[in-house]
Amino acid sequence: MHEVGVAREILKLTLDKAGNKKVKSIKIELGDDGHTTPETLTNAFQMVAKGSVAEEARLEIRKVLGLESRVLELEVEK
C-alpha cells in the first residue's frame, strides 16, 4: 500500500505547518507514480489522520506529470 506512505508524509508536513490549528483543507499535487490515485490517497489519508487536527480535512488533489508529489497549500481555522 504505497499510498499509505504518501499519506503519512502528507500528514507529517501538514502537522508541522498547522501546529495545533484544525486543518480544513489541503491542496496537493499528486505525481503519477503508477500506484496512487486520488481516491486511494484520500482513503489512506483519512485512515492515518484519525485523531489528529487534520482528521476532517478536505483533500484537493490534482494529478501532475512526474513522480514528485507535494503539498501546495493548507487552510486552517483561525
mmCIF file of the N, C-alpha and C atoms, coordinates in Angstrom:
data_MODEL
# 
_entry.id   MODEL 
# 
loop_
_atom_site.group_PDB 
_atom_site.id 
_atom_site.type_symbol 
_atom_site.label_atom_id 
_atom_site.label_alt_id 
_atom_site.label_comp_id 
_atom_site.label_asym_id 
_atom_site.label_entity_id 
_atom_site.label_seq_id 
_atom_site.pdbx_PDB_ins_code 
_atom_site.Cartn_x 
_atom_site.Cartn_y 
_atom_site.Cartn_z 
_atom_site.occupancy 
_atom_site.B_iso_or_equiv 
_atom_site.pdbx_formal_charge 
_atom_site.auth_seq_id 
_atom_site.auth_comp_id 
_atom_site.auth_asym_id 
_atom_site.auth_atom_id 
_atom_site.pdbx_PDB_model_num 
ATOM 1   N N  . MET A 1 1  ? 0.822   -1.179 0.000   1.00 0.00 ? 1  MET A N  1 
ATOM 2   C CA . MET A 1 1  ? 0.000   0.000  0.000   1.00 0.00 ? 1  MET A CA 1 
ATOM 3   C C  . MET A 1 1  ? 0.869   1.246  0.000   1.00 0.00 ? 1  MET A C  1 
ATOM 4   N N  . HIS A 1 2  ? 1.367   1.570  -1.149  1.00 0.00 ? 2  HIS A N  1 
ATOM 5   C CA . HIS A 1 2  ? 2.239   2.731  -1.345  1.00 0.00 ? 2  HIS A CA 1 
ATOM 6   C C  . HIS A 1 2  ? 1.568   4.029  -0.912  1.00 0.00 ? 2  HIS A C  1 
ATOM 7   N N  . GLU A 1 3  ? 0.257   4.127  -1.126  1.00 0.00 ? 3  GLU A N  1 
ATOM 8   C CA . GLU A 1 3  ? -0.462  5.356  -0.805  1.00 0.00 ? 3  GLU A CA 1 
ATOM 9   C C  . GLU A 1 3  ? -0.450  5.672  0.684   1.00 0.00 ? 3  GLU A C  1 
ATOM 10  N N  . VAL A 1 4  ? -0.335  4.667  1.541   1.00 0.00 ? 4  VAL A N  1 
ATOM 11  C CA . VAL A 1 4  ? -0.267  4.918  2.980   1.00 0.00 ? 4  VAL A CA 1 
ATOM 12  C C  . VAL A 1 4  ? 1.015   5.684  3.320   1.00 0.00 ? 4  VAL A C  1 
ATOM 13  N N  . GLY A 1 5  ? 2.120   5.316  2.694   1.00 0.00 ? 5  GLY A N  1 
ATOM 14  C CA . GLY A 1 5  ? 3.369   6.045  2.903   1.00 0.00 ? 5  GLY A CA 1 
ATOM 15  C C  . GLY A 1 5  ? 3.269   7.483  2.431   1.00 0.00 ? 5  GLY A C  1 
ATOM 16  N N  . VAL A 1 6  ? 2.638   7.689  1.287   1.00 0.00 ? 6  VAL A N  1 
ATOM 17  C CA . VAL A 1 6  ? 2.435   9.046  0.767   1.00 0.00 ? 6  VAL A CA 1 
ATOM 18  C C  . VAL A 1 6  ? 1.538   9.826  1.727   1.00 0.00 ? 6  VAL A C  1 
ATOM 19  N N  . ALA A 1 7  ? 0.457   9.195  2.199   1.00 0.00 ? 7  ALA A N  1 
ATOM 20  C CA . ALA A 1 7  ? -0.468  9.853  3.114   1.00 0.00 ? 7  ALA A CA 1 
ATOM 21  C C  . ALA A 1 7  ? 0.223   10.221 4.430   1.00 0.00 ? 7  ALA A C  1 
ATOM 22  N N  . ARG A 1 8  ? 1.068   9.348  4.938   1.00 0.00 ? 8  ARG A N  1 
ATOM 23  C CA . ARG A 1 8  ? 1.804   9.646  6.179   1.00 0.00 ? 8  ARG A CA 1 
ATOM 24  C C  . ARG A 1 8  ? 2.727   10.852 6.000   1.00 0.00 ? 8  ARG A C  1 
ATOM 25  N N  . GLU A 1 9  ? 3.373   10.930 4.862   1.00 0.00 ? 9  GLU A N  1 
ATOM 26  C CA . GLU A 1 9  ? 4.268   12.060 4.595   1.00 0.00 ? 9  GLU A CA 1 
ATOM 27  C C  . GLU A 1 9  ? 3.463   13.358 4.486   1.00 0.00 ? 9  GLU A C  1 
ATOM 28  N N  . ILE A 1 10 ? 2.320   13.310 3.813   1.00 0.00 ? 10 ILE A N  1 
ATOM 29  C CA . ILE A 1 10 ? 1.458   14.493 3.717   1.00 0.00 ? 10 ILE A CA 1 
ATOM 30  C C  . ILE A 1 10 ? 0.990   14.908 5.108   1.00 0.00 ? 10 ILE A C  1 
ATOM 31  N N  . LEU A 1 11 ? 0.600   13.945 5.928   1.00 0.00 ? 11 LEU A N  1 
ATOM 32  C CA . LEU A 1 11 ? 0.165   14.259 7.282   1.00 0.00 ? 11 LEU A CA 1 
ATOM 33  C C  . LEU A 1 11 ? 1.296   14.888 8.085   1.00 0.00 ? 11 LEU A C  1 
ATOM 34  N N  . LYS A 1 12 ? 2.482   14.354 7.984   1.00 0.00 ? 12 LYS A N  1 
ATOM 35  C CA . LYS A 1 12 ? 3.634   14.906 8.718   1.00 0.00 ? 12 LYS A CA 1 
ATOM 36  C C  . LYS A 1 12 ? 3.872   16.360 8.320   1.00 0.00 ? 12 LYS A C  1 
ATOM 37  N N  . LEU A 1 13 ? 3.893   16.642 7.024   1.00 0.00 ? 13 LEU A N  1 
ATOM 38  C CA . LEU A 1 13 ? 4.092   18.011 6.550   1.00 0.00 ? 13 LEU A CA 1 
ATOM 39  C C  . LEU A 1 13 ? 2.966   18.924 7.021   1.00 0.00 ? 13 LEU A C  1 
ATOM 40  N N  . THR A 1 14 ? 1.754   18.403 6.970   1.00 0.00 ? 14 THR A N  1 
ATOM 41  C CA . THR A 1 14 ? 0.587   19.175 7.388   1.00 0.00 ? 14 THR A CA 1 
ATOM 42  C C  . THR A 1 14 ? 0.662   19.528 8.865   1.00 0.00 ? 14 THR A C  1 
ATOM 43  N N  . LEU A 1 15 ? 0.967   18.554 9.697   1.00 0.00 ? 15 LEU A N  1 
ATOM 44  C CA . LEU A 1 15 ? 1.032   18.805 11.132  1.00 0.00 ? 15 LEU A CA 1 
ATOM 45  C C  . LEU A 1 15 ? 2.166   19.755 11.483  1.00 0.00 ? 15 LEU A C  1 
ATOM 46  N N  . ASP A 1 16 ? 3.288   19.649 10.782  1.00 0.00 ? 16 ASP A N  1 
ATOM 47  C CA . ASP A 1 16 ? 4.405   20.570 11.005  1.00 0.00 ? 16 ASP A CA 1 
ATOM 48  C C  . ASP A 1 16 ? 3.996   22.011 10.720  1.00 0.00 ? 16 ASP A C  1 
ATOM 49  N N  . LYS A 1 17 ? 3.212   22.214 9.654   1.00 0.00 ? 17 LYS A N  1 
ATOM 50  C CA . LYS A 1 17 ? 2.806   23.569 9.255   1.00 0.00 ? 17 LYS A CA 1 
ATOM 51  C C  . LYS A 1 17 ? 1.620   24.086 10.056  1.00 0.00 ? 17 LYS A C  1 
ATOM 52  N N  . ALA A 1 18 ? 0.690   23.208 10.409  1.00 0.00 ? 18 ALA A N  1 
ATOM 53  C CA . ALA A 1 18 ? -0.552  23.648 11.050  1.00 0.00 ? 18 ALA A CA 1 
ATOM 54  C C  . ALA A 1 18 ? -0.413  23.855 12.551  1.00 0.00 ? 18 ALA A C  1 
ATOM 55  N N  . GLY A 1 19 ? 0.552   23.222 13.156  1.00 0.00 ? 19 GLY A N  1 
ATOM 56  C CA . GLY A 1 19 ? 0.667   23.306 14.611  1.00 0.00 ? 19 GLY A CA 1 
ATOM 57  C C  . GLY A 1 19 ? -0.549  22.673 15.258  1.00 0.00 ? 19 GLY A C  1 
ATOM 58  N N  . ASN A 1 20 ? -1.188  23.402 16.161  1.00 0.00 ? 20 ASN A N  1 
ATOM 59  C CA . ASN A 1 20 ? -2.375  22.877 16.847  1.00 0.00 ? 20 ASN A CA 1 
ATOM 60  C C  . ASN A 1 20 ? -3.684  23.350 16.228  1.00 0.00 ? 20 ASN A C  1 
ATOM 61  N N  . LYS A 1 21 ? -3.609  24.051 15.096  1.00 0.00 ? 21 LYS A N  1 
ATOM 62  C CA . LYS A 1 21 ? -4.819  24.562 14.458  1.00 0.00 ? 21 LYS A CA 1 
ATOM 63  C C  . LYS A 1 21 ? -5.480  23.464 13.629  1.00 0.00 ? 21 LYS A C  1 
ATOM 64  N N  . LYS A 1 22 ? -6.806  23.421 13.681  1.00 0.00 ? 22 LYS A N  1 
ATOM 65  C CA . LYS A 1 22 ? -7.561  22.435 12.921  1.00 0.00 ? 22 LYS A CA 1 
ATOM 66  C C  . LYS A 1 22 ? -7.420  22.714 11.422  1.00 0.00 ? 22 LYS A C  1 
ATOM 67  N N  . VAL A 1 23 ? -7.109  21.669 10.652  1.00 0.00 ? 23 VAL A N  1 
ATOM 68  C CA . VAL A 1 23 ? -6.901  21.804 9.216   1.00 0.00 ? 23 VAL A CA 1 
ATOM 69  C C  . VAL A 1 23 ? -8.224  21.599 8.498   1.00 0.00 ? 23 VAL A C  1 
ATOM 70  N N  . LYS A 1 24 ? -8.585  22.571 7.642   1.00 0.00 ? 24 LYS A N  1 
ATOM 71  C CA . LYS A 1 24 ? -9.832  22.488 6.888   1.00 0.00 ? 24 LYS A CA 1 
ATOM 72  C C  . LYS A 1 24 ? -9.624  21.816 5.537   1.00 0.00 ? 24 LYS A C  1 
ATOM 73  N N  . SER A 1 25 ? -8.562  22.201 4.851   1.00 0.00 ? 25 SER A N  1 
ATOM 74  C CA . SER A 1 25 ? -8.315  21.611 3.535   1.00 0.00 ? 25 SER A CA 1 
ATOM 75  C C  . SER A 1 25 ? -6.826  21.583 3.231   1.00 0.00 ? 25 SER A C  1 
ATOM 76  N N  . ILE A 1 26 ? -6.466  20.673 2.336   1.00 0.00 ? 26 ILE A N  1 
ATOM 77  C CA . ILE A 1 26 ? -5.074  20.510 1.907   1.00 0.00 ? 26 ILE A CA 1 
ATOM 78  C C  . ILE A 1 26 ? -5.078  20.391 0.394   1.00 0.00 ? 26 ILE A C  1 
ATOM 79  N N  . LYS A 1 27 ? -4.339  21.282 -0.272  1.00 0.00 ? 27 LYS A N  1 
ATOM 80  C CA . LYS A 1 27 ? -4.185  21.187 -1.723  1.00 0.00 ? 27 LYS A CA 1 
ATOM 81  C C  . LYS A 1 27 ? -2.901  20.428 -2.016  1.00 0.00 ? 27 LYS A C  1 
ATOM 82  N N  . ILE A 1 28 ? -3.025  19.410 -2.864  1.00 0.00 ? 28 ILE A N  1 
ATOM 83  C CA . ILE A 1 28 ? -1.914  18.501 -3.137  1.00 0.00 ? 28 ILE A CA 1 
ATOM 84  C C  . ILE A 1 28 ? -1.741  18.320 -4.631  1.00 0.00 ? 28 ILE A C  1 
ATOM 85  N N  . GLU A 1 29 ? -0.499  18.314 -5.063  1.00 0.00 ? 29 GLU A N  1 
ATOM 86  C CA . GLU A 1 29 ? -0.163  17.847 -6.405  1.00 0.00 ? 29 GLU A CA 1 
ATOM 87  C C  . GLU A 1 29 ? 0.308   16.414 -6.253  1.00 0.00 ? 29 GLU A C  1 
ATOM 88  N N  . LEU A 1 30 ? -0.322  15.502 -6.974  1.00 0.00 ? 30 LEU A N  1 
ATOM 89  C CA . LEU A 1 30 ? -0.014  14.082 -6.869  1.00 0.00 ? 30 LEU A CA 1 
ATOM 90  C C  . LEU A 1 30 ? 0.712   13.631 -8.121  1.00 0.00 ? 30 LEU A C  1 
ATOM 91  N N  . GLY A 1 31 ? 1.977   13.262 -7.957  1.00 0.00 ? 31 GLY A N  1 
ATOM 92  C CA . GLY A 1 31 ? 2.764   12.754 -9.069  1.00 0.00 ? 31 GLY A CA 1 
ATOM 93  C C  . GLY A 1 31 ? 2.236   11.409 -9.539  1.00 0.00 ? 31 GLY A C  1 
ATOM 94  N N  . ASP A 1 32 ? 2.419   11.127 -10.803 1.00 0.00 ? 32 ASP A N  1 
ATOM 95  C CA . ASP A 1 32 ? 1.927   9.882  -11.391 1.00 0.00 ? 32 ASP A CA 1 
ATOM 96  C C  . ASP A 1 32 ? 2.969   8.786  -11.188 1.00 0.00 ? 32 ASP A C  1 
ATOM 97  N N  . ASP A 1 33 ? 2.839   8.088  -10.053 1.00 0.00 ? 33 ASP A N  1 
ATOM 98  C CA . ASP A 1 33 ? 3.787   7.012  -9.738  1.00 0.00 ? 33 ASP A CA 1 
ATOM 99  C C  . ASP A 1 33 ? 3.296   5.653  -10.230 1.00 0.00 ? 33 ASP A C  1 
ATOM 100 N N  . GLY A 1 34 ? 2.108   5.633  -10.838 1.00 0.00 ? 34 GLY A N  1 
ATOM 101 C CA . GLY A 1 34 ? 1.557   4.396  -11.356 1.00 0.00 ? 34 GLY A CA 1 
ATOM 102 C C  . GLY A 1 34 ? 0.830   3.560  -10.315 1.00 0.00 ? 34 GLY A C  1 
ATOM 103 N N  . HIS A 1 35 ? 0.833   3.998  -9.064  1.00 0.00 ? 35 HIS A N  1 
ATOM 104 C CA . HIS A 1 35 ? 0.220   3.226  -7.982  1.00 0.00 ? 35 HIS A CA 1 
ATOM 105 C C  . HIS A 1 35 ? -0.889  3.992  -7.266  1.00 0.00 ? 35 HIS A C  1 
ATOM 106 N N  . THR A 1 36 ? -0.654  5.279  -7.023  1.00 0.00 ? 36 THR A N  1 
ATOM 107 C CA . THR A 1 36 ? -1.539  6.051  -6.167  1.00 0.00 ? 36 THR A CA 1 
ATOM 108 C C  . THR A 1 36 ? -2.512  6.879  -6.995  1.00 0.00 ? 36 THR A C  1 
ATOM 109 N N  . THR A 1 37 ? -3.798  6.745  -6.671  1.00 0.00 ? 37 THR A N  1 
ATOM 110 C CA . THR A 1 37 ? -4.829  7.551  -7.317  1.00 0.00 ? 37 THR A CA 1 
ATOM 111 C C  . THR A 1 37 ? -5.382  8.534  -6.289  1.00 0.00 ? 37 THR A C  1 
ATOM 112 N N  . PRO A 1 38 ? -6.080  9.572  -6.726  1.00 0.00 ? 38 PRO A N  1 
ATOM 113 C CA . PRO A 1 38 ? -6.688  10.480 -5.749  1.00 0.00 ? 38 PRO A CA 1 
ATOM 114 C C  . PRO A 1 38 ? -7.604  9.759  -4.764  1.00 0.00 ? 38 PRO A C  1 
ATOM 115 N N  . GLU A 1 39 ? -8.328  8.768  -5.236  1.00 0.00 ? 39 GLU A N  1 
ATOM 116 C CA . GLU A 1 39 ? -9.247  8.040  -4.366  1.00 0.00 ? 39 GLU A CA 1 
ATOM 117 C C  . GLU A 1 39 ? -8.506  7.218  -3.316  1.00 0.00 ? 39 GLU A C  1 
ATOM 118 N N  . THR A 1 40 ? -7.474  6.492  -3.738  1.00 0.00 ? 40 THR A N  1 
ATOM 119 C CA . THR A 1 40 ? -6.737  5.675  -2.768  1.00 0.00 ? 40 THR A CA 1 
ATOM 120 C C  . THR A 1 40 ? -5.961  6.550  -1.788  1.00 0.00 ? 40 THR A C  1 
ATOM 121 N N  . LEU A 1 41 ? -5.460  7.695  -2.266  1.00 0.00 ? 41 LEU A N  1 
ATOM 122 C CA . LEU A 1 41 ? -4.748  8.609  -1.375  1.00 0.00 ? 41 LEU A CA 1 
ATOM 123 C C  . LEU A 1 41 ? -5.708  9.208  -0.351  1.00 0.00 ? 41 LEU A C  1 
ATOM 124 N N  . THR A 1 42 ? -6.896  9.589  -0.785  1.00 0.00 ? 42 THR A N  1 
ATOM 125 C CA . THR A 1 42 ? -7.893  10.139 0.138   1.00 0.00 ? 42 THR A CA 1 
ATOM 126 C C  . THR A 1 42 ? -8.242  9.119  1.209   1.00 0.00 ? 42 THR A C  1 
ATOM 127 N N  . ASN A 1 43 ? -8.482  7.890  0.812   1.00 0.00 ? 43 ASN A N  1 
ATOM 128 C CA . ASN A 1 43 ? -8.800  6.840  1.789   1.00 0.00 ? 43 ASN A CA 1 
ATOM 129 C C  . ASN A 1 43 ? -7.656  6.602  2.763   1.00 0.00 ? 43 ASN A C  1 
ATOM 130 N N  . ALA A 1 44 ? -6.434  6.555  2.251   1.00 0.00 ? 44 ALA A N  1 
ATOM 131 C CA . ALA A 1 44 ? -5.270  6.343  3.115   1.00 0.00 ? 44 ALA A CA 1 
ATOM 132 C C  . ALA A 1 44 ? -5.080  7.519  4.064   1.00 0.00 ? 44 ALA A C  1 
ATOM 133 N N  . PHE A 1 45 ? -5.281  8.728  3.565   1.00 0.00 ? 45 PHE A N  1 
ATOM 134 C CA . PHE A 1 45 ? -5.116  9.906  4.418   1.00 0.00 ? 45 PHE A CA 1 
ATOM 135 C C  . PHE A 1 45 ? -6.145  9.911  5.537   1.00 0.00 ? 45 PHE A C  1 
ATOM 136 N N  . GLN A 1 46 ? -7.378  9.580  5.225   1.00 0.00 ? 46 GLN A N  1 
ATOM 137 C CA . GLN A 1 46 ? -8.416  9.524  6.262   1.00 0.00 ? 46 GLN A CA 1 
ATOM 138 C C  . GLN A 1 46 ? -8.026  8.534  7.358   1.00 0.00 ? 46 GLN A C  1 
ATOM 139 N N  . MET A 1 47 ? -7.411  7.430  6.962   1.00 0.00 ? 47 MET A N  1 
ATOM 140 C CA . MET A 1 47 ? -7.005  6.413  7.917   1.00 0.00 ? 47 MET A CA 1 
ATOM 141 C C  . MET A 1 47 ? -5.865  6.919  8.816   1.00 0.00 ? 47 MET A C  1 
ATOM 142 N N  . VAL A 1 48 ? -4.831  7.515  8.219   1.00 0.00 ? 48 VAL A N  1 
ATOM 143 C CA . VAL A 1 48 ? -3.672  7.924  9.014   1.00 0.00 ? 48 VAL A CA 1 
ATOM 144 C C  . VAL A 1 48 ? -3.915  9.211  9.804   1.00 0.00 ? 48 VAL A C  1 
ATOM 145 N N  . ALA A 1 49 ? -4.884  10.020 9.382   1.00 0.00 ? 49 ALA A N  1 
ATOM 146 C CA . ALA A 1 49 ? -5.133  11.302 10.041  1.00 0.00 ? 49 ALA A CA 1 
ATOM 147 C C  . ALA A 1 49 ? -6.104  11.206 11.215  1.00 0.00 ? 49 ALA A C  1 
ATOM 148 N N  . LYS A 1 50 ? -6.691  10.032 11.442  1.00 0.00 ? 50 LYS A N  1 
ATOM 149 C CA . LYS A 1 50 ? -7.659  9.886  12.540  1.00 0.00 ? 50 LYS A CA 1 
ATOM 150 C C  . LYS A 1 50 ? -7.043  10.329 13.863  1.00 0.00 ? 50 LYS A C  1 
ATOM 151 N N  . GLY A 1 51 ? -7.800  11.141 14.586  1.00 0.00 ? 51 GLY A N  1 
ATOM 152 C CA . GLY A 1 51 ? -7.351  11.614 15.891  1.00 0.00 ? 51 GLY A CA 1 
ATOM 153 C C  . GLY A 1 51 ? -6.427  12.816 15.840  1.00 0.00 ? 51 GLY A C  1 
ATOM 154 N N  . SER A 1 52 ? -6.128  13.330 14.658  1.00 0.00 ? 52 SER A N  1 
ATOM 155 C CA . SER A 1 52 ? -5.233  14.487 14.521  1.00 0.00 ? 52 SER A CA 1 
ATOM 156 C C  . SER A 1 52 ? -6.040  15.734 14.152  1.00 0.00 ? 52 SER A C  1 
ATOM 157 N N  . VAL A 1 53 ? -5.385  16.886 14.143  1.00 0.00 ? 53 VAL A N  1 
ATOM 158 C CA . VAL A 1 53 ? -6.044  18.133 13.749  1.00 0.00 ? 53 VAL A CA 1 
ATOM 159 C C  . VAL A 1 53 ? -6.412  18.140 12.261  1.00 0.00 ? 53 VAL A C  1 
ATOM 160 N N  . ALA A 1 54 ? -5.928  17.165 11.514  1.00 0.00 ? 54 ALA A N  1 
ATOM 161 C CA . ALA A 1 54 ? -6.230  17.065 10.081  1.00 0.00 ? 54 ALA A CA 1 
ATOM 162 C C  . ALA A 1 54 ? -7.283  15.998 9.780   1.00 0.00 ? 54 ALA A C  1 
ATOM 163 N N  . GLU A 1 55 ? -7.888  15.446 10.821  1.00 0.00 ? 55 GLU A N  1 
ATOM 164 C CA . GLU A 1 55 ? -8.818  14.329 10.647  1.00 0.00 ? 55 GLU A CA 1 
ATOM 165 C C  . GLU A 1 55 ? -9.968  14.658 9.697   1.00 0.00 ? 55 GLU A C  1 
ATOM 166 N N  . GLU A 1 56 ? -10.487 15.864 9.748   1.00 0.00 ? 56 GLU A N  1 
ATOM 167 C CA . GLU A 1 56 ? -11.642 16.231 8.919   1.00 0.00 ? 56 GLU A CA 1 
ATOM 168 C C  . GLU A 1 56 ? -11.255 17.060 7.705   1.00 0.00 ? 56 GLU A C  1 
ATOM 169 N N  . ALA A 1 57 ? -9.976  17.139 7.408   1.00 0.00 ? 57 ALA A N  1 
ATOM 170 C CA . ALA A 1 57 ? -9.515  17.966 6.287   1.00 0.00 ? 57 ALA A CA 1 
ATOM 171 C C  . ALA A 1 57 ? -10.011 17.423 4.947   1.00 0.00 ? 57 ALA A C  1 
ATOM 172 N N  . ARG A 1 58 ? -10.379 18.344 4.078   1.00 0.00 ? 58 ARG A N  1 
ATOM 173 C CA . ARG A 1 58 ? -10.770 18.003 2.711   1.00 0.00 ? 58 ARG A CA 1 
ATOM 174 C C  . ARG A 1 58 ? -9.512  18.046 1.847   1.00 0.00 ? 58 ARG A C  1 
ATOM 175 N N  . LEU A 1 59 ? -9.268  16.968 1.108   1.00 0.00 ? 59 LEU A N  1 
ATOM 176 C CA . LEU A 1 59 ? -8.121  16.935 0.216   1.00 0.00 ? 59 LEU A CA 1 
ATOM 177 C C  . LEU A 1 59 ? -8.544  17.416 -1.166  1.00 0.00 ? 59 LEU A C  1 
ATOM 178 N N  . GLU A 1 60 ? -7.785  18.335 -1.711  1.00 0.00 ? 60 GLU A N  1 
ATOM 179 C CA . GLU A 1 60 ? -7.977  18.798 -3.081  1.00 0.00 ? 60 GLU A CA 1 
ATOM 180 C C  . GLU A 1 60 ? -6.753  18.308 -3.854  1.00 0.00 ? 60 GLU A C  1 
ATOM 181 N N  . ILE A 1 61 ? -6.949  17.263 -4.637  1.00 0.00 ? 61 ILE A N  1 
ATOM 182 C CA . ILE A 1 61 ? -5.822  16.579 -5.281  1.00 0.00 ? 61 ILE A CA 1 
ATOM 183 C C  . ILE A 1 61 ? -5.840  16.823 -6.774  1.00 0.00 ? 61 ILE A C  1 
ATOM 184 N N  . ARG A 1 62 ? -4.696  17.271 -7.274  1.00 0.00 ? 62 ARG A N  1 
ATOM 185 C CA . ARG A 1 62 ? -4.529  17.469 -8.710  1.00 0.00 ? 62 ARG A CA 1 
ATOM 186 C C  . ARG A 1 62 ? -3.390  16.574 -9.181  1.00 0.00 ? 62 ARG A C  1 
ATOM 187 N N  . LYS A 1 63 ? -3.697  15.704 -10.139 1.00 0.00 ? 63 LYS A N  1 
ATOM 188 C CA . LYS A 1 63 ? -2.657  14.819 -10.700 1.00 0.00 ? 63 LYS A CA 1 
ATOM 189 C C  . LYS A 1 63 ? -1.748  15.640 -11.609 1.00 0.00 ? 63 LYS A C  1 
ATOM 190 N N  . VAL A 1 64 ? -0.440  15.354 -11.531 1.00 0.00 ? 64 VAL A N  1 
ATOM 191 C CA . VAL A 1 64 ? 0.547   16.038 -12.356 1.00 0.00 ? 64 VAL A CA 1 
ATOM 192 C C  . VAL A 1 64 ? 1.496   15.012 -12.974 1.00 0.00 ? 64 VAL A C  1 
ATOM 193 N N  . LEU A 1 65 ? 2.113   15.393 -14.068 1.00 0.00 ? 65 LEU A N  1 
ATOM 194 C CA . LEU A 1 65 ? 3.119   14.537 -14.677 1.00 0.00 ? 65 LEU A CA 1 
ATOM 195 C C  . LEU A 1 65 ? 4.358   14.505 -13.792 1.00 0.00 ? 65 LEU A C  1 
ATOM 196 N N  . GLY A 1 66 ? 5.063   13.421 -13.807 1.00 0.00 ? 66 GLY A N  1 
ATOM 197 C CA . GLY A 1 66 ? 6.266   13.274 -12.997 1.00 0.00 ? 66 GLY A CA 1 
ATOM 198 C C  . GLY A 1 66 ? 5.970   12.468 -11.754 1.00 0.00 ? 66 GLY A C  1 
ATOM 199 N N  . LEU A 1 67 ? 6.997   12.190 -10.996 1.00 0.00 ? 67 LEU A N  1 
ATOM 200 C CA . LEU A 1 67 ? 6.865   11.326 -9.829  1.00 0.00 ? 67 LEU A CA 1 
ATOM 201 C C  . LEU A 1 67 ? 6.738   12.092 -8.514  1.00 0.00 ? 67 LEU A C  1 
ATOM 202 N N  . GLU A 1 68 ? 7.021   13.387 -8.529  1.00 0.00 ? 68 GLU A N  1 
ATOM 203 C CA . GLU A 1 68 ? 7.037   14.145 -7.286  1.00 0.00 ? 68 GLU A CA 1 
ATOM 204 C C  . GLU A 1 68 ? 5.635   14.584 -6.886  1.00 0.00 ? 68 GLU A C  1 
ATOM 205 N N  . SER A 1 69 ? 5.290   14.354 -5.627  1.00 0.00 ? 69 SER A N  1 
ATOM 206 C CA . SER A 1 69 ? 4.045   14.834 -5.047  1.00 0.00 ? 69 SER A CA 1 
ATOM 207 C C  . SER A 1 69 ? 4.407   15.896 -4.028  1.00 0.00 ? 69 SER A C  1 
ATOM 208 N N  . ARG A 1 70 ? 3.499   16.863 -3.846  1.00 0.00 ? 70 ARG A N  1 
ATOM 209 C CA . ARG A 1 70 ? 3.792   17.900 -2.853  1.00 0.00 ? 70 ARG A CA 1 
ATOM 210 C C  . ARG A 1 70 ? 2.520   18.561 -2.351  1.00 0.00 ? 70 ARG A C  1 
ATOM 211 N N  . VAL A 1 71 ? 2.617   19.085 -1.139  1.00 0.00 ? 71 VAL A N  1 
ATOM 212 C CA . VAL A 1 71 ? 1.544   19.857 -0.534  1.00 0.00 ? 71 VAL A CA 1 
ATOM 213 C C  . VAL A 1 71 ? 1.726   21.296 -1.002  1.00 0.00 ? 71 VAL A C  1 
ATOM 214 N N  . LEU A 1 72 ? 0.668   21.858 -1.585  1.00 0.00 ? 72 LEU A N  1 
ATOM 215 C CA . LEU A 1 72 ? 0.742   23.218 -2.090  1.00 0.00 ? 72 LEU A CA 1 
ATOM 216 C C  . LEU A 1 72 ? 0.245   24.256 -1.100  1.00 0.00 ? 72 LEU A C  1 
ATOM 217 N N  . GLU A 1 73 ? -0.844  23.916 -0.418  1.00 0.00 ? 73 GLU A N  1 
ATOM 218 C CA . GLU A 1 73 ? -1.483  24.915 0.433   1.00 0.00 ? 73 GLU A CA 1 
ATOM 219 C C  . GLU A 1 73 ? -2.320  24.234 1.511   1.00 0.00 ? 73 GLU A C  1 
ATOM 220 N N  . LEU A 1 74 ? -2.353  24.854 2.688   1.00 0.00 ? 74 LEU A N  1 
ATOM 221 C CA . LEU A 1 74 ? -3.201  24.382 3.789   1.00 0.00 ? 74 LEU A CA 1 
ATOM 222 C C  . LEU A 1 74 ? -4.170  25.491 4.149   1.00 0.00 ? 74 LEU A C  1 
ATOM 223 N N  . GLU A 1 75 ? -5.387  25.107 4.474   1.00 0.00 ? 75 GLU A N  1 
ATOM 224 C CA . GLU A 1 75 ? -6.346  26.046 5.056   1.00 0.00 ? 75 GLU A CA 1 
ATOM 225 C C  . GLU A 1 75 ? -6.611  25.555 6.467   1.00 0.00 ? 75 GLU A C  1 
ATOM 226 N N  . VAL A 1 76 ? -6.332  26.433 7.435   1.00 0.00 ? 76 VAL A N  1 
ATOM 227 C CA . VAL A 1 76 ? -6.532  26.074 8.840   1.00 0.00 ? 76 VAL A CA 1 
ATOM 228 C C  . VAL A 1 76 ? -7.516  27.054 9.481   1.00 0.00 ? 76 VAL A C  1 
ATOM 229 N N  . GLU A 1 77 ? -8.123  26.612 10.592  1.00 0.00 ? 77 GLU A N  1 
ATOM 230 C CA . GLU A 1 77 ? -9.009  27.517 11.329  1.00 0.00 ? 77 GLU A CA 1 
ATOM 231 C C  . GLU A 1 77 ? -8.185  28.602 11.971  1.00 0.00 ? 77 GLU A C  1 
ATOM 232 N N  . LYS A 1 78 ? -8.769  29.766 12.082  1.00 0.00 ? 78 LYS A N  1 
ATOM 233 C CA . LYS A 1 78 ? -8.062  30.906 12.682  1.00 0.00 ? 78 LYS A CA 1 
ATOM 234 C C  . LYS A 1 78 ? -8.279  30.973 14.162  1.00 0.00 ? 78 LYS A C  1 
# 
